[in-house]
Amino acid sequence: MWADGGCTGRLVDLARDVLRIALSVVKRSDDTTGFTVLPRRWLVGRTLAWLMCSRRLARDYEGRTDRSEAVIRWSMSVIMSRRLARRPC
């Protein structure tokens, strides 16, 4: 799993100990200035953009986090099933 450079510290420990996944943090190098494209960082933004196409996720309607998680899972399932159902050209 990839994370942004701001997601360090306790999140890495939580991912390893509780979730049992390897978390790889993508950081900028210290010698760069200005805008630079970082590897794997665009995946998060693209996935969030796909999820925002879901009307229910465009606003924060859910009052409980478990319901919000269920809507995210449902929306991603719809996206993935549509991709799987596409016929190759």
N, CA, C and O atoms as a GROMACS GRO file, in nm:
protein
  356
    1MET      N    1   0.085  -0.116   0.000
    1MET     CA    2   0.000   0.000   0.000
    1MET      C    3   0.090   0.123   0.000
    1MET      O    4   0.194   0.124   0.066
    2TRP      N    5   0.050   0.224  -0.073
    2TRP     CA    6   0.129   0.347  -0.081
    2TRP      C    7   0.060   0.457  -0.003
    2TRP      O    8  -0.063   0.463   0.003
    3ALA      N    9   0.140   0.543   0.056
    3ALA     CA   10   0.087   0.656   0.134
    3ALA      C   11   0.168   0.781   0.099
    3ALA      O   12   0.279   0.772   0.048
    4ASP      N   13   0.109   0.895   0.127
    4ASP     CA   14   0.172   1.024   0.106
    4ASP      C   15   0.281   1.046   0.212
    4ASP      O   16   0.283   0.980   0.315
    5GLY      N   17   0.370   1.139   0.184
    5GLY     CA   18   0.479   1.168   0.276
    5GLY      C   19   0.433   1.215   0.413
    5GLY      O   20   0.507   1.201   0.510
    6GLY      N   21   0.313   1.270   0.422
    6GLY     CA   22   0.261   1.315   0.551
    6GLY      C   23   0.208   1.203   0.638
    6GLY      O   24   0.182   1.222   0.757
    7CYS      N   25   0.192   1.087   0.581
    7CYS     CA   26   0.138   0.972   0.654
    7CYS      C   27   0.251   0.885   0.708
    7CYS      O   28   0.273   0.774   0.659
    8THR      N   29   0.319   0.934   0.805
    8THR     CA   30   0.427   0.856   0.865
    8THR      C   31   0.401   0.843   1.014
    8THR      O   32   0.304   0.899   1.066
    9GLY      N   33   0.485   0.771   1.081
    9GLY     CA   34   0.473   0.758   1.226
    9GLY      C   35   0.379   0.646   1.265
    9GLY      O   36   0.403   0.530   1.233
   10ARG      N   37   0.272   0.682   1.334
   10ARG     CA   38   0.180   0.582   1.388
   10ARG      C   39   0.107   0.503   1.281
   10ARG      O   40   0.073   0.387   1.303
   11LEU      N   41   0.081   0.563   1.165
   11LEU     CA   42   0.010   0.493   1.058
   11LEU      C   43   0.090   0.375   1.006
   11LEU      O   44   0.033   0.270   0.977
   12VAL      N   45   0.220   0.389   0.994
   12VAL     CA   46   0.305   0.280   0.948
   12VAL      C   47   0.299   0.164   1.047
   12VAL      O   48   0.288   0.048   1.007
   13ASP      N   49   0.306   0.196   1.177
   13ASP     CA   50   0.297   0.093   1.280
   13ASP      C   51   0.160   0.026   1.281
   13ASP      O   52   0.151  -0.096   1.296
   14LEU      N   53   0.054   0.104   1.266
   14LEU     CA   54  -0.082   0.049   1.264
   14LEU      C   55  -0.101  -0.044   1.144
   14LEU      O   56  -0.160  -0.151   1.158
   15ALA      N   57  -0.053  -0.003   1.029
   15ALA     CA   58  -0.068  -0.085   0.909
   15ALA      C   59   0.007  -0.218   0.925
   15ALA      O   60  -0.044  -0.323   0.886
   16ARG      N   61   0.125  -0.212   0.983
   16ARG     CA   62   0.205  -0.334   0.999
   16ARG      C   63   0.148  -0.425   1.107
   16ARG      O   64   0.134  -0.546   1.084
   17ASP      N   65   0.113  -0.370   1.224
   17ASP     CA   66   0.074  -0.452   1.337
   17ASP      C   67  -0.072  -0.497   1.333
   17ASP      O   68  -0.102  -0.614   1.357
   18VAL      N   69  -0.163  -0.405   1.303
   18VAL     CA   70  -0.306  -0.435   1.310
   18VAL      C   71  -0.359  -0.487   1.176
   18VAL      O   72  -0.426  -0.591   1.171
   19LEU      N   73  -0.330  -0.415   1.069
   19LEU     CA   74  -0.386  -0.451   0.939
   19LEU      C   75  -0.302  -0.554   0.864
   19LEU      O   76  -0.349  -0.616   0.769
   20ARG      N   77  -0.178  -0.573   0.908
   20ARG     CA   78  -0.085  -0.670   0.848
   20ARG      C   79  -0.062  -0.643   0.699
   20ARG      O   80  -0.067  -0.735   0.617
   21ILE      N   81  -0.038  -0.516   0.667
   21ILE     CA   82  -0.004  -0.479   0.530
   21ILE      C   83   0.125  -0.398   0.532
   21ILE      O   84   0.156  -0.332   0.631
   22ALA      N   85   0.197  -0.403   0.423
   22ALA     CA   86   0.320  -0.326   0.411
   22ALA      C   87   0.286  -0.188   0.355
   22ALA      O   88   0.228  -0.177   0.247
   23LEU      N   89   0.321  -0.086   0.428
   23LEU     CA   90   0.292   0.051   0.387
   23LEU      C   91   0.420   0.116   0.336
   23LEU      O   92   0.519   0.125   0.408
   24SER      N   93   0.417   0.160   0.212
   24SER     CA   94   0.532   0.226   0.152
   24SER      C   95   0.501   0.375   0.140
   24SER      O   96   0.406   0.412   0.072
   25VAL      N   97   0.581   0.460   0.204
   25VAL     CA   98   0.560   0.604   0.203
   25VAL      C   99   0.637   0.665   0.088
   25VAL      O  100   0.758   0.646   0.076
   26VAL      N  101   0.566   0.739   0.001
   26VAL     CA  102   0.627   0.807  -0.113
   26VAL      C  103   0.661   0.949  -0.070
   26VAL      O  104   0.572   1.029  -0.041
   27LYS      N  105   0.791   0.980  -0.066
   27LYS     CA  106   0.835   1.112  -0.020
   27LYS      C  107   0.907   1.186  -0.132
   27LYS      O  108   0.961   1.125  -0.225
   28ARG      N  109   0.906   1.318  -0.120
   28ARG     CA  110   0.986   1.403  -0.210
   28ARG      C  111   1.129   1.402  -0.164
   28ARG      O  112   1.157   1.391  -0.045
   29SER      N  113   1.221   1.414  -0.258
   29SER     CA  114   1.361   1.427  -0.217
   29SER      C  115   1.385   1.570  -0.168
   29SER      O  116   1.318   1.663  -0.212
   30ASP      N  117   1.479   1.585  -0.081
   30ASP     CA  118   1.504   1.715  -0.019
   30ASP      C  119   1.565   1.818  -0.114
   30ASP      O  120   1.550   1.938  -0.092
   31ASP      N  121   1.632   1.773  -0.219
   31ASP     CA  122   1.701   1.866  -0.307
   31ASP      C  123   1.615   1.920  -0.421
   31ASP      O  124   1.663   2.001  -0.500
   32THR      N  125   1.489   1.878  -0.432
   32THR     CA  126   1.403   1.928  -0.540
   32THR      C  127   1.331   2.055  -0.497
   32THR      O  128   1.298   2.072  -0.380
   33THR      N  129   1.307   2.142  -0.593
   33THR     CA  130   1.230   2.264  -0.568
   33THR      C  131   1.118   2.272  -0.670
   33THR      O  132   1.133   2.226  -0.783
   34GLY      N  133   1.008   2.329  -0.631
   34GLY     CA  134   0.895   2.343  -0.721
   34GLY      C  135   0.818   2.213  -0.735
   34GLY      O  136   0.825   2.125  -0.649
   35PHE      N  137   0.742   2.203  -0.844
   35PHE     CA  138   0.657   2.087  -0.866
   35PHE      C  139   0.736   1.974  -0.930
   35PHE      O  140   0.806   1.994  -1.030
   36THR      N  141   0.724   1.856  -0.874
   36THR     CA  142   0.782   1.736  -0.933
   36THR      C  143   0.679   1.624  -0.924
   36THR      O  144   0.607   1.612  -0.825
   37VAL      N  145   0.674   1.542  -1.027
   37VAL     CA  146   0.583   1.429  -1.027
   37VAL      C  147   0.646   1.316  -0.948
   37VAL      O  148   0.758   1.274  -0.976
   38LEU      N  149   0.574   1.268  -0.848
   38LEU     CA  150   0.624   1.159  -0.766
   38LEU      C  151   0.563   1.028  -0.812
   38LEU      O  152   0.446   1.024  -0.850
   39PRO      N  153   0.640   0.920  -0.809
   39PRO     CA  154   0.585   0.791  -0.851
   39PRO      C  155   0.475   0.744  -0.757
   39PRO      O  156   0.487   0.760  -0.635
   40ARG      N  157   0.369   0.687  -0.812
   40ARG     CA  158   0.256   0.628  -0.739
   40ARG      C  159   0.168   0.729  -0.666
   40ARG      O  160   0.064   0.690  -0.612
   41ARG      N  161   0.203   0.855  -0.663
   41ARG     CA  162   0.122   0.952  -0.591
   41ARG      C  163  -0.008   0.983  -0.665
   41ARG      O  164  -0.108   1.015  -0.601
   42TRP      N  165  -0.007   0.974  -0.796
   42TRP     CA  166  -0.125   1.005  -0.877
   42TRP      C  167  -0.234   0.901  -0.860
   42TRP      O  168  -0.350   0.928  -0.889
   43LEU      N  169  -0.199   0.781  -0.812
   43LEU     CA  170  -0.299   0.675  -0.794
   43LEU      C  171  -0.408   0.716  -0.696
   43LEU      O  172  -0.526   0.690  -0.718
   44VAL      N  173  -0.369   0.781  -0.588
   44VAL     CA  174  -0.466   0.821  -0.487
   44VAL      C  175  -0.560   0.926  -0.541
   44VAL      O  176  -0.682   0.916  -0.524
   45GLY      N  177  -0.506   1.027  -0.607
   45GLY     CA  178  -0.590   1.133  -0.663
   45GLY      C  179  -0.686   1.082  -0.769
   45GLY      O  180  -0.801   1.123  -0.774
   46ARG      N  181  -0.638   0.992  -0.854
   46ARG     CA  182  -0.723   0.935  -0.960
   46ARG      C  183  -0.834   0.851  -0.900
   46ARG      O  184  -0.949   0.859  -0.944
   47THR      N  185  -0.802   0.770  -0.799
   47THR     CA  186  -0.904   0.685  -0.736
   47THR      C  187  -1.009   0.770  -0.666
   47THR      O  188  -1.128   0.740  -0.674
   48LEU      N  189  -0.967   0.875  -0.597
   48LEU     CA  190  -1.063   0.964  -0.532
   48LEU      C  191  -1.152   1.034  -0.635
   48LEU      O  192  -1.270   1.056  -0.610
   49ALA      N  193  -1.095   1.068  -0.750
   49ALA     CA  194  -1.176   1.131  -0.855
   49ALA      C  195  -1.281   1.034  -0.907
   49ALA      O  196  -1.394   1.074  -0.932
   50TRP      N  197  -1.244   0.907  -0.925
   50TRP     CA  198  -1.342   0.807  -0.967
   50TRP      C  199  -1.453   0.792  -0.864
   50TRP      O  200  -1.571   0.782  -0.900
   51LEU      N  201  -1.417   0.792  -0.737
   51LEU     CA  202  -1.517   0.776  -0.632
   51LEU      C  203  -1.611   0.896  -0.624
   51LEU      O  204  -1.728   0.880  -0.589
   52MET      N  205  -1.561   1.015  -0.655
   52MET     CA  206  -1.645   1.135  -0.648
   52MET      C  207  -1.751   1.138  -0.757
   52MET      O  208  -1.843   1.219  -0.750
   53CYS      N  209  -1.740   1.051  -0.857
   53CYS     CA  210  -1.845   1.041  -0.958
   53CYS      C  211  -1.971   0.979  -0.899
   53CYS      O  212  -2.079   0.992  -0.956
   54SER      N  213  -1.956   0.913  -0.787
   54SER     CA  214  -2.070   0.856  -0.717
   54SER      C  215  -2.143   0.969  -0.645
   54SER      O  216  -2.084   1.041  -0.564
   55ARG      N  217  -2.269   0.984  -0.673
   55ARG     CA  218  -2.345   1.096  -0.618
   55ARG      C  219  -2.348   1.096  -0.465
   55ARG      O  220  -2.344   1.202  -0.402
   56ARG      N  221  -2.355   0.978  -0.407
   56ARG     CA  222  -2.365   0.968  -0.262
   56ARG      C  223  -2.235   1.009  -0.194
   56ARG      O  224  -2.237   1.051  -0.078
   57LEU      N  225  -2.123   0.998  -0.264
   57LEU     CA  226  -1.995   1.034  -0.205
   57LEU      C  227  -1.954   1.178  -0.234
   57LEU      O  228  -1.856   1.226  -0.178
   58ALA      N  229  -2.028   1.246  -0.321
   58ALA     CA  230  -1.993   1.384  -0.354
   58ALA      C  231  -2.011   1.476  -0.233
   58ALA      O  232  -1.944   1.579  -0.224
   59ARG      N  233  -2.098   1.442  -0.144
   59ARG     CA  234  -2.119   1.515  -0.019
   59ARG      C  235  -2.107   1.416   0.096
   59ARG      O  236  -2.117   1.295   0.076
   60ASP      N  237  -2.086   1.467   0.214
   60ASP     CA  238  -2.073   1.380   0.330
   60ASP      C  239  -2.209   1.363   0.396
   60ASP      O  240  -2.240   1.431   0.493
   61TYR      N  241  -2.290   1.272   0.342
   61TYR     CA  242  -2.425   1.249   0.394
   61TYR      C  243  -2.426   1.156   0.514
   61TYR      O  244  -2.516   1.165   0.597
   62GLU      N  245  -2.329   1.069   0.524
   62GLU     CA  246  -2.332   0.965   0.625
   62GLU      C  247  -2.291   1.022   0.762
   62GLU      O  248  -2.196   1.100   0.773
   63GLY      N  249  -2.362   0.981   0.863
   63GLY     CA  250  -2.331   1.023   0.999
   63GLY      C  251  -2.238   0.928   1.070
   63GLY      O  252  -2.173   0.965   1.168
   64ARG      N  253  -2.233   0.805   1.022
   64ARG     CA  254  -2.150   0.704   1.087
   64ARG      C  255  -2.039   0.658   0.991
   64ARG      O  256  -2.060   0.651   0.870
   65THR      N  257  -1.924   0.629   1.046
   65THR     CA  258  -1.811   0.591   0.961
   65THR      C  259  -1.830   0.455   0.897
   65THR      O  260  -1.781   0.432   0.786
   66ASP      N  261  -1.900   0.363   0.963
   66ASP     CA  262  -1.919   0.231   0.902
   66ASP      C  263  -2.010   0.240   0.780
   66ASP      O  264  -1.991   0.167   0.682
   67ARG      N  265  -2.107   0.327   0.784
   67ARG     CA  266  -2.193   0.346   0.667
   67ARG      C  267  -2.117   0.414   0.553
   67ARG      O  268  -2.134   0.379   0.436
   68SER      N  269  -2.034   0.511   0.589
   68SER     CA  270  -1.953   0.578   0.488
   68SER      C  271  -1.857   0.479   0.422
   68SER      O  272  -1.838   0.483   0.300
   69GLU      N  273  -1.798   0.392   0.500
   69GLU     CA  274  -1.709   0.289   0.445
   69GLU      C  275  -1.785   0.194   0.353
   69GLU      O  276  -1.733   0.153   0.250
   70ALA      N  277  -1.907   0.160   0.391
   70ALA     CA  278  -1.989   0.071   0.307
   70ALA      C  279  -2.021   0.137   0.173
   70ALA      O  280  -2.020   0.069   0.070
   71VAL      N  281  -2.050   0.267   0.173
   71VAL     CA  282  -2.080   0.337   0.048
   71VAL      C  283  -1.956   0.345  -0.040
   71VAL      O  284  -1.966   0.332  -0.162
   72ILE      N  285  -1.839   0.364   0.020
   72ILE     CA  286  -1.714   0.366  -0.056
   72ILE      C  287  -1.690   0.230  -0.119
   72ILE      O  288  -1.653   0.221  -0.236
   73ARG      N  289  -1.709   0.125  -0.042
   73ARG     CA  290  -1.691  -0.010  -0.096
   73ARG      C  291  -1.790  -0.040  -0.208
   73ARG      O  292  -1.754  -0.100  -0.309
   74TRP      N  293  -1.914   0.002  -0.190
   74TRP     CA  294  -2.016  -0.019  -0.292
   74TRP      C  295  -1.980   0.056  -0.420
   74TRP      O  296  -1.990   0.001  -0.530
   75SER      N  297  -1.938   0.180  -0.406
   75SER     CA  298  -1.902   0.261  -0.522
   75SER      C  299  -1.783   0.202  -0.596
   75SER      O  300  -1.782   0.199  -0.719
   76MET      N  301  -1.683   0.156  -0.523
   76MET     CA  302  -1.566   0.097  -0.587
   76MET      C  303  -1.603  -0.036  -0.654
   76MET      O  304  -1.547  -0.071  -0.757
   77SER      N  305  -1.696  -0.110  -0.595
   77SER     CA  306  -1.743  -0.234  -0.656
   77SER      C  307  -1.813  -0.207  -0.789
   77SER      O  308  -1.795  -0.282  -0.885
   78VAL      N  309  -1.891  -0.101  -0.794
   78VAL     CA  310  -1.958  -0.063  -0.919
   78VAL      C  311  -1.855  -0.026  -1.025
   78VAL      O  312  -1.866  -0.068  -1.140
   79ILE      N  313  -1.755   0.053  -0.986
   79ILE     CA  314  -1.650   0.093  -1.081
   79ILE      C  315  -1.577  -0.029  -1.134
   79ILE      O  316  -1.556  -0.042  -1.255
   80MET      N  317  -1.537  -0.118  -1.046
   80MET     CA  318  -1.460  -0.235  -1.088
   80MET      C  319  -1.543  -0.332  -1.170
   80MET      O  320  -1.492  -0.390  -1.266
   81SER      N  321  -1.670  -0.351  -1.135
   81SER     CA  322  -1.754  -0.443  -1.213
   81SER      C  323  -1.780  -0.389  -1.353
   81SER      O  324  -1.788  -0.466  -1.448
   82ARG      N  325  -1.793  -0.256  -1.366
   82ARG     CA  326  -1.810  -0.198  -1.499
   82ARG      C  327  -1.685  -0.218  -1.583
   82ARG      O  328  -1.694  -0.243  -1.704
   83ARG      N  329  -1.569  -0.208  -1.522
   83ARG     CA  330  -1.445  -0.231  -1.596
   83ARG      C  331  -1.430  -0.376  -1.638
   83ARG      O  332  -1.383  -0.404  -1.748
   84LEU      N  333  -1.469  -0.467  -1.551
   84LEU     CA  334  -1.460  -0.610  -1.583
   84LEU      C  335  -1.558  -0.649  -1.692
   84LEU      O  336  -1.530  -0.740  -1.770
   85ALA      N  337  -1.673  -0.583  -1.698
   85ALA     CA  338  -1.776  -0.617  -1.794
   85ALA      C  339  -1.748  -0.561  -1.933
   85ALA      O  340  -1.812  -0.604  -2.029
   86ARG      N  341  -1.655  -0.468  -1.946
   86ARG     CA  342  -1.621  -0.412  -2.077
   86ARG      C  343  -1.565  -0.519  -2.169
   86ARG      O  344  -1.489  -0.606  -2.127
   87ARG      N  345  -1.602  -0.510  -2.292
   87ARG     CA  346  -1.550  -0.604  -2.392
   87ARG      C  347  -1.421  -0.547  -2.451
   87ARG      O  348  -1.411  -0.427  -2.475
   88PRO      N  349  -1.324  -0.632  -2.474
   88PRO     CA  350  -1.200  -0.581  -2.536
   88PRO      C  351  -1.225  -0.539  -2.681
   88PRO      O  352  -1.309  -0.597  -2.750
   89CYS      N  353  -1.153  -0.439  -2.725
   89CYS     CA  354  -1.171  -0.388  -2.862
   89CYS      C  355  -1.114  -0.481  -2.966
   89CYS      O  356  -1.122  -0.452  -3.085
   0.00000   0.00000   0.00000
